[in-house]
Amino acid sequence: MSDDESSTPKAPPRWTAPEQLPGPSGVRSRPQETALNRFLGGSPGGVFLRLLFVSLIVGAFLMWLDIRPLDIFRGLRQLVDRIWGLGFDAIREIADYIVAGAAIVVPVWLVLRLMNMRNAR
């Protein structure tokens, strides 16, 4: 074995399923490869049937747990309301800190500015 053969990495074998034989240019051809099919991940009818089946399974599981769709939407709304409230409560708390600090900092700054102006003359 020469050094050239051992230093070059070998490409892995290309395995293809019998129904997906590569075309003459080496590219697999897919029928009706449109932007909509690429976006959905398949034909619209096939995607609809898969979503319908999965929705049936998940819906049956949620009903078994006694969780209704309205409960889910109500819970999501409450979550958004809590996050919204936390955000504005945090802003109010920061504003309180700023006002409390400004009650000391601004008068001290004003006195120092007046004293510096007096010393500059």
HUVEN-V546403 format. One record per backbone hydrogen bond with DSSP energy under -0.5 kcal/mol. NH is the residue of the N-H (numbers start at 1). CO is the residue of the C=O. Records with the same first field share a line. If there is no record, write none. Layout:
NH = CO / CO
//
This chain:
6 = 2
7 = 3
8 = 4
9 = 7
15 = 13
20 = 17
21 = 18
23 = 27
26 = 23
33 = 30
34 = 32
38 = 34
39 = 35
40 = 36
41 = 37
42 = 37
47 = 43
48 = 44
49 = 45
50 = 46
51 = 47
52 = 48
53 = 49
54 = 50
55 = 51
56 = 52
57 = 53
58 = 54
59 = 55
60 = 56
61 = 57
62 = 58
63 = 59
64 = 60
65 = 61
66 = 63
67 = 62
68 = 66
72 = 68
73 = 69
74 = 70
75 = 71
76 = 72
77 = 73
78 = 74
79 = 75
80 = 76
81 = 77
82 = 78
83 = 79
84 = 80
85 = 81
86 = 82
87 = 83
88 = 84
89 = 85
90 = 86
91 = 87
92 = 88
93 = 89
94 = 90
95 = 91
96 = 92
97 = 93
98 = 94
99 = 95
100 = 96
101 = 97
102 = 98
103 = 99
104 = 100 / 101
105 = 101
106 = 102
107 = 102
108 = 104
109 = 105
110 = 106
111 = 107
112 = 108
113 = 109
114 = 110
115 = 111
116 = 112
117 = 113
118 = 114
119 = 115
120 = 116
121 = 117 / 118
//
